[in-house]
């Protein structure tokens, strides 16, 4: 993304120094979301390791270990997205805008960030619809008999939080009227 420009001095801002309470709270929530996703996937990997060791020792494996991995990965994959959005870690090609003034580049970046926010919101809405349909259908996994709709809850959290982060990042880049909301 284009370097953030301080409107008072015209100098680039490194992002260091004091941060707003909104910035700190959102960062903590995004880190917590990613930490939760990592912990669940780590626990699933430990369960699979234990299951493989038990099978090799002739003790039999953990029933439904592959279902456990499927559920953990499907549920927690989107919990990493808010931190990626917060850190602006998505791929961006600014080859065509390098010749523009930094202020104009920042506005373009803000527009694209708001488009990201709309996409995240759309995904959140569709995941909510899918959750309701899966809940009504009552689909369960074959061995563990776990309800499939549970997988949608963390996915909703991840995409919804990503939408919020993108809005709070995009608005200040588009207009200085929203600088009080700036999270990064």
N, C-alpha and C positions, 0 to 999 in steps of 0.2 A: 504494500500500500504506500501511498505517497507519505512523505515525512510530515508529521504533524507540525503545523506552523503556529507559533504564538502570535495572536492577533495584536497584542500590545507592543511587542518588541520586533516582530517580523522575523525572529530567530526560530530555528527548529527546536522542537521540544523533545527531549530524550525519553520522556515518560517517567523520569526520576522525581523524587521529592514527595510532597504531600499528595495524598489521594483522598477523594471524598469518601464519606461513609458508605455511599451507594457502591462505589468502586470496590471497597474492602469487603462489603457484604456479598456482592455478586461474585467476587473472586473466591471467597470462602465457600459459597454454595456450589460453584463450578468445580472447585477442587474436591469438595465432598462428594459430588456426583461421580466424578472420575474415580475417586478413591473407592467408593462403594462398588462401582463396576469392576474395578481391578480386584477387589477383595473377593467378590462372588466368583469371578472367573478363576482366580487363584485357588479358591476352595474347590471348585469343580475339577481343576487339574490335579489337586491332591487326591480327590476321591477316585479319579481314574487311575492314578498311579497306585493307590492302595488296592484297587480292584485288580489291576494287572499283577501286582505282587501276590495277592491272595490266590489268583488263578494259577500262577506258576508254582505256588507252594501246595497246590491241590486242595485248597480250602474253599474254592468257588469264589466267584467275583461278587461285586456289589450289584444287586438286581437293578437294572435300568440305568447303568452308568452312562451309556451313550445318550439316553434320553436326558439325563441330568446335564450333560455337556451341551446338548442342543438347546435346552431351556435356558441355561445360564448364558450362553453366547447370544442367543436371540434376545433375551431380556436385557442384557447389560451392554450390548454394543452401542446403543445410542446414548448411554450415560457418559461417554467420553466426548460427545459432540459439543456440549456447552463450553467445556474448557478449550476445545479447539477453536470455537467461535470467539470466545473471550480473548484468546491469544492471537487472533487473526491468523490462524494456522492453515486456512484453506488456500489452495493454489490460486494465484492471481497472476495474470499476464498483463503488465502495464506497458507493453512494447509500443502501443499506439498512442499512449498519452504522455510519454516522457517529455515531449516538446512543450506541453502545456505548463502554465504557471502552477506553482505548488497549491495555491488556493483552489484553482480549478480542478486540479488532480484530486484534491481532498473532497470536493463536492461530487466528482464522479465516483470516487470510492464510497461516499455516503449513499449515493443512489444505488450502487450495486449491493451495498450492505443491506439497504432496505428491501431490495429484491430478494436477498437471502432470507430476510425476516418473513416476507410473504410466503416464500417456499417452505420455511420451517413451520409457519402457522398452518399452511395447507396440509403438510404431512401430519401435524398434530391432529387436525380435524379428521383426516382420513383414518388415522390410527384409532381415534375415539369411536368412529363408526365401526371399524373392524372389531374393536373390543366389545362393543355392544352386540354385534352379530355373533361373535364367538361365545359370549356369555349366554345369549339366548339359545344358541345351538347346543351348548353343553358339551362341546368336544373335549376329550381327555386323551392324555398320552396312553399308549398301549400297555406298558408294564407298570409304570408308577401310578397311573390313573390320576395324574395331576391335571387340573383344569388348564387348558391352553390359553385362556383369556388372561391369566396372570402375567404372561409374557408381555402383554401390551402395556401394563402399568408403568414399568420403568421406561419403556419406549416413549410413552406419552410425556413422562417427566423430562426425558432428555431432549426431545424435539421442542417441547413447549418452552423449556428454559433457554434453548438455543434461539428461539424466536424472540424472547424477551431481551436477551443479550444483544442480538443483532439490531433490534429497534433502538436500544439505548446507546449503541455504538453509532448507528447510522444517522440519527437525527442531529447530533452535534456536528457531524461532518458536513451535513447539508446546509445548516443555518447556525449562525452564532447565537441565535435566540435560545438554543437548546444547550448551550455550553454547561449549564448547571447539571445536566444529566450525564455529562461525559464520563464514561467508565474506562476509557483507554485512549 
